[in-house]
Amino acid sequence: MSAKQLTRRDFEQLAAFGLASMASSPIGLAAENGLSQRSSDLVIDTHMHVWSSNSGRYPFSHPYIKDFARAPHEGSLEMLIEDMDQNGCTHAVLVQVIFHGWDNLYIADCVRKYPRRLRAHGLIDPTDPAVADKLEYWVKEQGLHGMRFSPIYYRNGQHGGDGWLDGDATHKLWRKAQNLNSVFNFFISPAQLPKLENMVRSYPEVRVIIDHLSQMDLKQDDPEPDFRKLLAMSRYPNVWVKVSELSSVSRSGMYPFADALPYIKRVYEAFGPDRLLFGTGYPGSARAGYKRPTLPQEIAWFRREIPFLSPSDQAKILGGNAAKLWGFV
């Protein structure tokens, strides 16, 4: 059934389940109904933060900021779906925003609403001795697909330090991830990559994603030592990298991030086109609030601004790799 063939009753039924915004979008409707799509048509945003203003049902429980009252911008699921449908983004991986802390209920509810279009990674306290049990709960009981860990917040002894990265409880966590077939993504600094490497080497069946080029700081005088730590992770076939958040990685911080291209080319040569992922960060108008490019600019950047990517490479990075990782379509 095409969008043009929807009756008023069909539309009302879709609206009752929160799918009305997709009814006017052939791409969205096809994705939610599981219709086949060519891999070259897939655009999967693998790094999308959404949050709710309904603090009664979804409290703001920021783990690192006391008395966190409200998010600085709106960033709802509805904003995301509208942004995706207007710009040909077929699917997304939700990554729990830090505002909601260890309570991942909002993104779990989002996936329940759009089970074919969305996957979700939650947050759980990495210092909790029961962290493995928390992973099992959110995956088995609430339908999440993996977890994000943020050792970058634990650098230099902050919040008790990053010893948990390869600590005893964390080994139990990774064993649990193997059994659950969960995906991990890491918001991690280059200096912390050797600790992550210990775990990656020990658990080759756990799929691991390094966010935002390991938050590489290309503005420093000599980024090479840090950059080599990232490239060293390419020797492990269970590691992927998100080419994302160039606004904070590149020297200029300005789209189209031409100064970052030589480094991105080296990442491409080390990891290959099959282990790079596309991700943006925020939905709709929140992008401007956080000084990020628009979704059309983000997509166009891969298609027009990176001269060494072939059309096949572009299709893999924009969607094909994520479809395999998370079982989309």
C-alpha positions in Angstrom: 0.0 0.0 0.0 1.5 3.3 -1.0 1.2 6.6 0.9 -1.3 7.8 -1.8 -3.5 4.8 -1.2 -4.0 5.4 2.5 -7.7 5.9 3.5 -8.8 8.2 6.3 -9.3 5.2 8.5 -5.8 3.9 7.7 -4.4 7.2 8.6 -6.3 7.4 11.9 -5.1 3.9 12.8 -1.5 4.9 12.1 -2.0 8.1 14.1 -3.2 6.0 17.1 0.1 4.2 17.1 2.2 7.3 16.6 2.9 6.5 12.9 1.0 9.3 11.3 4.1 11.3 10.4 5.4 8.4 8.4 2.1 8.0 6.4 3.1 10.9 4.1 6.6 9.5 3.6 7.0 6.6 1.1 10.5 6.0 2.5 9.3 6.0 6.1 6.3 3.8 5.4 8.5 1.3 3.5 11.0 1.2 6.3 8.4 0.6 9.0 6.6 -2.1 7.1 9.8 -3.9 6.4 9.6 -3.5 2.6 12.8 -4.3 0.8 15.1 -1.5 -0.1 18.3 -1.4 -2.1 21.3 -1.0 0.1 22.3 2.1 -1.8 19.0 3.7 -0.7 19.6 3.2 3.0 20.7 6.2 5.1 21.1 5.1 8.7 22.1 7.6 11.3 24.0 5.6 13.9 24.3 8.3 16.5 21.1 10.0 17.4 20.3 11.5 20.8 16.6 12.1 21.6 15.0 13.1 24.9 11.7 13.8 26.4 10.4 17.0 28.1 8.0 14.8 30.2 10.2 14.7 33.3 7.4 13.0 35.2 7.6 9.8 33.1 11.2 10.3 31.9 13.1 12.1 34.7 16.3 14.1 34.1 18.8 12.1 36.2 22.1 13.4 34.9 24.8 11.2 36.6 27.5 13.9 36.7 25.6 17.2 37.3 23.6 17.7 40.4 20.2 19.4 40.2 20.0 19.1 36.4 16.6 20.6 35.7 16.0 20.6 32.0 17.6 20.1 28.6 18.8 23.2 26.9 16.9 22.4 23.7 14.0 20.3 22.5 15.0 16.9 21.0 12.0 14.6 20.8 11.3 11.5 18.9 8.7 13.4 16.8 11.4 15.9 15.8 13.6 13.1 14.7 11.1 11.3 12.6 10.1 14.5 10.9 13.7 15.3 10.2 14.4 11.8 8.9 11.3 11.7 6.6 12.0 15.1 5.1 15.6 14.3 4.3 15.6 10.6 3.2 17.0 9.1 6.4 15.5 5.7 6.5 16.7 4.4 10.0 18.5 5.5 13.1 20.3 4.1 16.1 19.3 6.0 19.2 22.0 6.6 21.8 20.8 7.5 25.3 21.4 11.1 26.1 23.3 11.8 29.3 20.4 14.0 30.6 18.3 10.9 31.4 21.2 9.1 32.9 20.9 5.4 33.5 17.2 5.3 33.0 16.8 4.3 29.3 13.0 4.0 29.3 12.4 6.9 26.8 14.6 5.3 24.0 13.1 1.9 24.8 9.6 3.4 24.3 10.8 5.0 21.1 11.9 1.6 19.7 8.6 0.1 20.7 6.9 2.8 18.6 9.1 2.3 15.5 10.6 -1.2 15.8 11.7 -1.4 12.2 13.2 2.0 11.8 15.0 2.3 15.2 17.6 0.5 17.3 18.8 1.8 20.7 21.9 1.9 22.9 21.4 2.7 26.5 23.6 3.9 29.3 24.4 1.9 32.4 26.7 2.9 35.3 30.1 1.3 34.4 31.2 1.4 38.0 28.2 -0.6 39.2 29.3 -4.1 40.3 26.0 -5.4 38.8 26.7 -3.8 35.4 26.3 -7.1 33.6 22.9 -7.7 35.1 21.8 -4.2 34.0 22.8 -4.9 30.5 20.8 -8.1 30.5 17.7 -6.3 31.9 17.8 -3.5 29.3 18.4 -5.9 26.4 16.0 -8.7 27.4 13.3 -6.8 29.2 13.3 -3.5 27.4 14.4 -4.4 23.9 17.7 -2.4 23.6 20.4 -3.5 21.2 23.5 -2.5 23.0 25.1 0.1 25.3 27.2 3.2 25.2 30.0 3.7 27.7 31.8 7.1 28.1 35.2 6.6 29.7 36.0 10.1 28.4 34.1 11.4 31.5 36.4 9.4 33.8 39.8 10.7 32.6 42.4 11.8 35.1 40.6 10.4 38.0 37.3 12.1 37.4 34.3 10.3 39.0 36.6 7.6 40.4 38.8 7.1 37.4 38.6 4.8 34.4 39.9 1.6 35.9 36.6 0.0 35.2 37.4 0.0 31.5 39.2 -3.4 31.9 38.3 -4.2 35.5 36.9 -7.5 36.8 33.2 -6.5 36.7 33.7 -5.3 33.1 35.0 -8.7 32.0 31.7 -10.2 33.3 29.9 -7.4 31.3 31.7 -8.3 28.1 31.0 -12.0 28.5 27.3 -11.1 28.9 27.5 -9.0 25.8 28.8 -12.0 23.9 25.9 -14.1 25.0 23.3 -11.4 24.2 24.9 -10.5 20.9 25.0 -6.8 22.0 26.9 -4.0 20.4 29.0 -1.6 22.4 29.9 1.9 21.5 32.5 4.0 23.3 32.8 7.7 23.8 36.5 7.5 24.6 39.7 9.6 24.4 42.7 8.4 22.5 44.7 8.0 25.7 42.2 5.4 26.9 42.2 3.3 23.8 44.9 0.9 25.1 42.6 -0.2 27.9 39.8 -0.7 25.5 42.2 -2.7 23.3 42.7 -5.1 26.2 39.0 -5.9 26.1 38.6 -6.0 22.4 41.5 -8.5 22.1 40.0 -10.7 24.8 36.4 -10.7 23.4 36.7 -10.8 19.6 33.0 -11.7 19.3 31.8 -8.4 20.8 31.2 -5.8 18.2 32.7 -2.4 19.3 32.2 1.0 17.9 34.5 4.0 18.6 32.5 7.2 18.6 33.5 10.4 16.8 37.0 9.3 15.7 37.8 8.8 19.4 37.1 12.6 19.9 40.5 13.2 18.3 41.7 16.8 18.9 43.2 17.9 15.6 43.7 21.4 17.0 46.6 20.2 19.2 50.1 21.0 18.1 50.9 17.3 17.3 47.8 15.0 17.0 49.9 12.2 15.5 50.6 10.2 18.7 46.9 10.2 19.6 45.9 9.4 16.0 48.2 6.4 15.8 46.4 4.9 18.9 43.1 5.1 16.9 44.7 3.6 13.8 46.1 0.7 15.9 42.5 -0.4 16.7 42.0 -1.2 13.0 43.9 -4.5 13.5 40.8 -5.9 15.3 38.0 -6.9 12.9 35.4 -6.4 15.6 36.0 -2.7 15.8 34.1 0.0 13.8 34.6 3.8 13.8 32.0 6.6 13.5 33.1 9.4 11.3 31.1 11.9 13.2 31.0 15.1 15.2 33.6 16.8 13.0 32.5 20.1 14.5 34.6 19.3 17.6 37.3 17.2 16.0 38.5 19.4 13.1 40.7 22.4 13.5 38.3 24.8 11.9 35.1 23.3 13.4 33.4 24.6 10.3 31.5 22.6 7.7 32.7 21.1 5.3 35.8 20.3 7.6 38.3 20.2 4.8 41.2 20.2 7.2 40.1 16.9 8.6 40.0 15.0 5.3 43.7 13.9 5.3 43.1 12.2 8.7 39.8 10.7 7.6 41.5 9.3 4.6 44.0 7.5 6.8 41.2 6.1 8.9 39.5 4.9 5.7 42.7 3.3 4.5 43.2 1.5 7.9 39.7 0.3 8.7 38.4 0.1 5.1 34.9 1.2 3.9 33.2 -1.8 5.6 34.0 -0.6 9.2 33.1 3.1 9.0 29.7 4.5 10.1 27.7 7.6 9.6 26.2 9.5 12.6 25.1 13.0 13.4 23.9 13.6 16.9 20.7 15.6 17.3 17.3 15.9 15.7 15.7 18.8 13.8 16.2 22.3 15.3 18.4 20.9 18.1 21.2 20.6 15.5 21.4 24.4 15.2 21.2 24.7 19.0 24.3 22.5 19.3 26.0 24.2 16.3 25.9 21.1 14.2 25.3 20.9 10.4 21.9 20.1 9.2 20.9 16.6 8.2 21.1 17.4 4.5 24.6 18.8 5.0 25.7 15.8 6.9 24.5 13.4 4.2 25.9 15.6 1.4 29.3 15.7 3.1 29.8 11.9 2.5 28.4 12.1 -1.0 30.2 15.3 -2.3 33.0 16.4 0.0 35.1 13.3 0.4 36.9 12.7 -2.9 38.3 9.3 -2.1 35.0 7.6 -1.5 33.5 5.6 -4.3 29.7 5.3 -4.7 30.0 1.9 -3.2 31.9 3.2 -0.3 29.3 5.9 0.3 26.5 3.4 0.3 28.3 1.2 2.9 29.1 4.1 5.2 25.8 5.9 5.0 23.7 2.7 5.5 24.9 -0.7 4.4 27.4 -1.3 7.3 24.9 -0.3 9.9 22.2 -2.5 8.3 24.5 -5.5 8.9 25.6 -4.5 12.4 22.1 -4.0 13.8 20.0 -6.1 11.5 18.0 -3.4 9.7 15.7 -4.4 6.8 
